Amino acid sequence: MSIGTAQSYHLAAGEGQPMSWFTAQFQLKASDPQIGLMELEGSPGVEPPMHVHRSEDEWYYLLDGEVTFHVGEENYDGQAGSLVFLPRGVPHTFSIQTPSARMLLLNAPGGFERMFELAPATPQEAVAALARYDVQVVGPHPRDAGQTAQ
């Protein structure tokens, strides 16, 4: 199965290259130099630390569940159908508020989506994986920093 965008292809529901971040499950849907597109499903506690992308902009489209997006000094509450844009250079993360949440993640330009092939399972592996893709961890997740993760 080809997941690039240079030629047409079709993925049925549930198809895509499986990847992971701790216990969160990802399905790679598209990957090329212009864009990366993944579907992710996770639960509270698997969110990334506060981090900054140097090269990519990101868009999250919430399919199921409730998620709070922490973007710079702002917090945005999202439910199914919500979209949030995270520009490069702005610290961000998110907090899953329901037992699980499912989202589409689009990044441009493409490339960063391949980080999840590394399947980090420990905090040290996660920091190393992010650094390998030029993403800097700038602080703990708000939940771990003693802040309200809402």
CORQUIPE-V120790 format. One record per pair of residues at least 4 apart in sequence whose ideal C-beta (glycine too) atoms are under 8 Angstrom apart, sorted by sequence separation. I is the first residue (numbers start at 1). J is the second residue. D is the distance in Angstrom with one decimal. If there is no record, write none. Layout:
BEGIN
i=I j=J d=D
i=I j=J d=D
END
This chain:
BEGIN
i=11 j=15 d=4.1
i=20 j=24 d=6.3
i=31 j=35 d=7.9
i=32 j=36 d=7.9
i=42 j=46 d=4.5
i=53 j=57 d=7.6
i=62 j=66 d=7.9
i=70 j=74 d=7.6
i=71 j=75 d=7.7
i=78 j=82 d=3.4
i=86 j=90 d=6.4
i=96 j=100 d=7.2
i=97 j=101 d=7.7
i=107 j=111 d=8.0
i=121 j=125 d=5.9
i=122 j=126 d=6.9
i=123 j=127 d=6.5
i=124 j=128 d=6.4
i=125 j=129 d=6.1
i=126 j=130 d=6.3
i=127 j=131 d=6.3
i=128 j=132 d=6.4
i=129 j=133 d=7.0
i=131 j=135 d=6.9
i=140 j=144 d=3.9
i=141 j=145 d=7.0
i=143 j=147 d=7.4
i=2 j=7 d=7.0
i=11 j=16 d=5.6
i=20 j=25 d=5.8
i=21 j=26 d=6.8
i=30 j=35 d=6.0
i=31 j=36 d=5.1
i=42 j=47 d=7.2
i=53 j=58 d=6.8
i=62 j=67 d=5.8
i=70 j=75 d=5.6
i=71 j=76 d=6.5
i=77 j=82 d=7.9
i=78 j=83 d=8.0
i=96 j=101 d=4.6
i=107 j=112 d=4.9
i=120 j=125 d=3.7
i=130 j=135 d=4.0
i=131 j=136 d=7.3
i=140 j=145 d=4.5
i=142 j=147 d=4.2
i=3 j=9 d=7.5
i=19 j=25 d=7.9
i=20 j=26 d=6.1
i=30 j=36 d=6.7
i=31 j=37 d=7.6
i=69 j=75 d=7.0
i=76 j=82 d=7.8
i=78 j=84 d=6.2
i=86 j=92 d=4.8
i=107 j=113 d=6.0
i=120 j=126 d=4.1
i=130 j=136 d=7.4
i=131 j=137 d=7.8
i=139 j=145 d=6.5
i=142 j=148 d=7.0
i=143 j=149 d=4.0
i=2 j=9 d=5.7
i=18 j=25 d=7.0
i=19 j=26 d=4.1
i=30 j=37 d=4.1
i=60 j=67 d=7.7
i=68 j=75 d=5.5
i=69 j=76 d=4.5
i=118 j=125 d=7.3
i=130 j=137 d=6.1
i=142 j=149 d=4.8
i=1 j=9 d=7.3
i=18 j=26 d=7.1
i=19 j=27 d=7.4
i=28 j=36 d=7.6
i=29 j=37 d=4.4
i=68 j=76 d=7.0
i=76 j=84 d=5.5
i=105 j=113 d=7.7
i=120 j=128 d=7.5
i=141 j=149 d=7.2
i=18 j=27 d=6.2
i=19 j=28 d=5.9
i=28 j=37 d=7.7
i=29 j=38 d=6.1
i=60 j=69 d=6.8
i=68 j=77 d=5.5
i=69 j=78 d=6.2
i=120 j=129 d=4.6
i=1 j=11 d=7.6
i=17 j=27 d=6.8
i=18 j=28 d=7.9
i=28 j=38 d=5.5
i=29 j=39 d=6.2
i=67 j=77 d=7.9
i=68 j=78 d=7.3
i=127 j=137 d=5.4
i=16 j=27 d=3.2
i=17 j=28 d=4.0
i=27 j=38 d=6.4
i=66 j=77 d=7.1
i=67 j=78 d=4.9
i=118 j=129 d=4.4
i=15 j=27 d=7.2
i=16 j=28 d=5.2
i=26 j=38 d=5.0
i=27 j=39 d=4.7
i=66 j=78 d=6.8
i=3 j=16 d=7.2
i=14 j=27 d=7.5
i=16 j=29 d=4.9
i=26 j=39 d=7.0
i=27 j=40 d=7.8
i=66 j=79 d=5.4
i=71 j=84 d=7.0
i=1 j=15 d=7.5
i=3 j=17 d=6.1
i=26 j=40 d=4.8
i=65 j=79 d=7.9
i=115 j=129 d=5.3
i=118 j=132 d=7.3
i=25 j=40 d=7.0
i=65 j=80 d=7.3
i=67 j=82 d=7.9
i=69 j=84 d=4.6
i=71 j=86 d=5.9
i=115 j=130 d=6.9
i=1 j=17 d=7.6
i=24 j=40 d=5.9
i=25 j=41 d=5.1
i=62 j=78 d=4.6
i=64 j=80 d=5.6
i=24 j=41 d=6.7
i=25 j=42 d=7.4
i=62 j=79 d=6.5
i=63 j=80 d=6.1
i=69 j=86 d=7.4
i=115 j=132 d=7.0
i=11 j=29 d=6.1
i=24 j=42 d=3.4
i=60 j=78 d=7.6
i=62 j=80 d=5.7
i=72 j=90 d=5.1
i=115 j=133 d=4.5
i=19 j=38 d=7.4
i=21 j=40 d=7.8
i=23 j=42 d=7.3
i=24 j=43 d=7.6
i=62 j=81 d=6.8
i=71 j=90 d=6.1
i=72 j=91 d=6.1
i=114 j=133 d=7.6
i=23 j=43 d=7.2
i=50 j=70 d=7.0
i=62 j=82 d=4.6
i=71 j=91 d=7.9
i=72 j=92 d=7.2
i=77 j=97 d=7.9
i=115 j=135 d=7.6
i=21 j=42 d=7.5
i=61 j=82 d=7.5
i=62 j=83 d=7.6
i=71 j=92 d=4.7
i=112 j=133 d=5.1
i=16 j=38 d=7.6
i=24 j=46 d=4.3
i=61 j=83 d=5.1
i=70 j=92 d=6.1
i=111 j=133 d=7.2
i=16 j=39 d=6.6
i=22 j=45 d=8.0
i=23 j=46 d=5.5
i=60 j=83 d=7.0
i=69 j=92 d=6.9
i=70 j=93 d=5.2
i=112 j=135 d=7.1
i=22 j=46 d=4.5
i=39 j=63 d=7.6
i=59 j=83 d=6.4
i=60 j=84 d=5.1
i=69 j=93 d=7.9
i=70 j=94 d=6.5
i=3 j=28 d=5.7
i=5 j=30 d=5.5
i=21 j=46 d=6.4
i=59 j=84 d=7.2
i=69 j=94 d=4.8
i=70 j=95 d=7.0
i=3 j=29 d=6.9
i=4 j=30 d=7.3
i=6 j=32 d=6.6
i=59 j=85 d=5.4
i=60 j=86 d=7.2
i=68 j=94 d=6.5
i=3 j=30 d=5.8
i=4 j=31 d=6.5
i=5 j=32 d=4.7
i=21 j=48 d=7.3
i=58 j=85 d=7.5
i=59 j=86 d=7.3
i=67 j=94 d=5.2
i=68 j=95 d=4.6
i=3 j=31 d=5.1
i=4 j=32 d=4.5
i=57 j=85 d=7.1
i=58 j=86 d=4.3
i=67 j=95 d=6.8
i=5 j=34 d=6.7
i=57 j=86 d=6.9
i=67 j=96 d=5.5
i=68 j=97 d=6.0
i=5 j=35 d=6.7
i=57 j=87 d=5.3
i=66 j=96 d=7.7
i=67 j=97 d=6.3
i=57 j=88 d=5.3
i=65 j=96 d=6.5
i=66 j=97 d=4.2
i=56 j=88 d=5.7
i=65 j=97 d=7.4
i=66 j=98 d=4.7
i=53 j=86 d=7.7
i=55 j=88 d=6.2
i=65 j=98 d=4.2
i=54 j=88 d=6.4
i=58 j=92 d=7.9
i=60 j=94 d=7.2
i=65 j=99 d=7.8
i=67 j=101 d=5.1
i=53 j=88 d=4.8
i=54 j=89 d=7.1
i=65 j=100 d=5.8
i=66 j=101 d=6.8
i=52 j=88 d=7.8
i=53 j=89 d=7.5
i=64 j=100 d=7.4
i=65 j=101 d=3.0
i=67 j=103 d=7.0
i=52 j=89 d=6.3
i=64 j=101 d=6.3
i=65 j=102 d=6.3
i=52 j=90 d=6.9
i=64 j=102 d=4.3
i=52 j=91 d=5.2
i=62 j=101 d=6.8
i=63 j=102 d=4.4
i=51 j=91 d=6.8
i=52 j=92 d=7.6
i=62 j=102 d=7.8
i=63 j=103 d=6.0
i=50 j=91 d=5.1
i=51 j=92 d=7.0
i=62 j=103 d=5.2
i=63 j=104 d=6.5
i=50 j=92 d=7.1
i=51 j=93 d=6.6
i=61 j=103 d=6.4
i=50 j=93 d=5.0
i=60 j=103 d=5.1
i=61 j=104 d=4.4
i=49 j=93 d=6.5
i=60 j=104 d=7.1
i=48 j=93 d=5.4
i=60 j=105 d=5.6
i=61 j=106 d=7.6
i=47 j=93 d=5.8
i=59 j=105 d=7.4
i=95 j=141 d=7.4
i=47 j=94 d=5.6
i=58 j=105 d=6.5
i=59 j=106 d=4.5
i=91 j=138 d=5.1
i=95 j=142 d=6.6
i=47 j=95 d=5.9
i=58 j=106 d=7.0
i=59 j=107 d=7.8
i=91 j=139 d=7.1
i=93 j=141 d=5.7
i=95 j=143 d=6.4
i=47 j=96 d=6.3
i=58 j=107 d=5.0
i=93 j=142 d=7.1
i=46 j=96 d=7.6
i=57 j=107 d=7.0
i=44 j=95 d=7.2
i=56 j=107 d=4.5
i=57 j=108 d=5.5
i=44 j=96 d=4.8
i=56 j=108 d=6.5
i=43 j=96 d=6.1
i=44 j=97 d=7.5
i=56 j=109 d=6.5
i=97 j=150 d=7.0
i=42 j=96 d=5.9
i=53 j=107 d=7.8
i=55 j=109 d=6.8
i=95 j=149 d=4.0
i=44 j=99 d=7.6
i=56 j=111 d=7.6
i=95 j=150 d=7.0
i=43 j=99 d=6.1
i=55 j=111 d=7.6
i=56 j=112 d=4.9
i=43 j=100 d=4.9
i=55 j=112 d=7.4
i=42 j=100 d=6.9
i=43 j=101 d=7.6
i=41 j=100 d=6.3
i=42 j=101 d=6.3
i=53 j=112 d=6.9
i=41 j=101 d=7.2
i=41 j=102 d=4.6
i=40 j=102 d=7.1
i=41 j=103 d=8.0
i=39 j=102 d=6.9
i=40 j=103 d=5.5
i=39 j=103 d=7.4
i=40 j=104 d=7.9
i=39 j=104 d=5.6
i=40 j=105 d=5.9
i=38 j=104 d=7.3
i=39 j=105 d=7.7
i=37 j=104 d=6.8
i=38 j=105 d=4.9
i=37 j=105 d=7.2
i=36 j=105 d=7.9
i=37 j=106 d=5.2
i=36 j=106 d=7.1
i=35 j=106 d=6.2
i=36 j=107 d=4.6
i=35 j=107 d=7.0
i=36 j=108 d=7.7
i=70 j=142 d=5.7
i=35 j=108 d=5.1
i=77 j=150 d=7.9
i=34 j=108 d=6.5
i=35 j=109 d=7.2
i=36 j=110 d=4.3
i=49 j=123 d=8.0
i=29 j=104 d=7.9
i=34 j=109 d=6.0
i=35 j=110 d=4.8
i=36 j=111 d=6.7
i=38 j=113 d=5.5
i=75 j=150 d=7.2
i=33 j=109 d=6.0
i=34 j=110 d=5.6
i=36 j=112 d=6.0
i=37 j=113 d=7.2
i=33 j=110 d=5.4
i=36 j=113 d=2.9
i=49 j=126 d=7.6
i=32 j=110 d=5.1
i=33 j=111 d=7.0
i=36 j=114 d=7.5
i=38 j=116 d=7.0
i=48 j=126 d=7.0
i=49 j=127 d=7.8
i=31 j=110 d=5.7
i=51 j=130 d=6.1
i=55 j=134 d=5.7
i=30 j=110 d=7.8
i=31 j=111 d=7.9
i=54 j=134 d=4.9
i=53 j=134 d=7.6
i=54 j=135 d=7.2
i=68 j=149 d=6.8
i=31 j=113 d=5.3
i=48 j=130 d=7.5
i=53 j=135 d=5.3
i=54 j=136 d=7.1
i=68 j=150 d=5.5
i=31 j=114 d=6.5
i=52 j=135 d=6.9
i=51 j=135 d=5.4
i=52 j=136 d=5.0
i=28 j=113 d=6.1
i=51 j=136 d=6.3
i=51 j=137 d=5.1
i=52 j=138 d=5.5
i=50 j=137 d=7.1
i=51 j=138 d=6.2
i=28 j=116 d=7.4
i=49 j=137 d=5.0
i=50 j=138 d=5.3
i=49 j=138 d=8.0
i=50 j=139 d=4.0
i=26 j=116 d=4.9
i=49 j=139 d=6.5
i=50 j=140 d=6.7
i=49 j=140 d=5.4
i=50 j=141 d=6.6
i=49 j=141 d=5.1
i=50 j=142 d=7.3
i=48 j=141 d=7.1
i=47 j=141 d=5.6
i=21 j=116 d=5.8
i=49 j=144 d=7.5
i=50 j=145 d=8.0
i=20 j=116 d=6.6
i=47 j=143 d=7.8
i=19 j=116 d=3.7
i=19 j=117 d=5.5
i=21 j=119 d=7.5
i=22 j=120 d=6.9
i=20 j=119 d=4.7
i=21 j=120 d=6.2
i=22 j=121 d=6.0
i=17 j=117 d=7.9
i=19 j=119 d=6.5
i=20 j=121 d=7.8
i=22 j=126 d=7.4
i=21 j=126 d=7.1
END
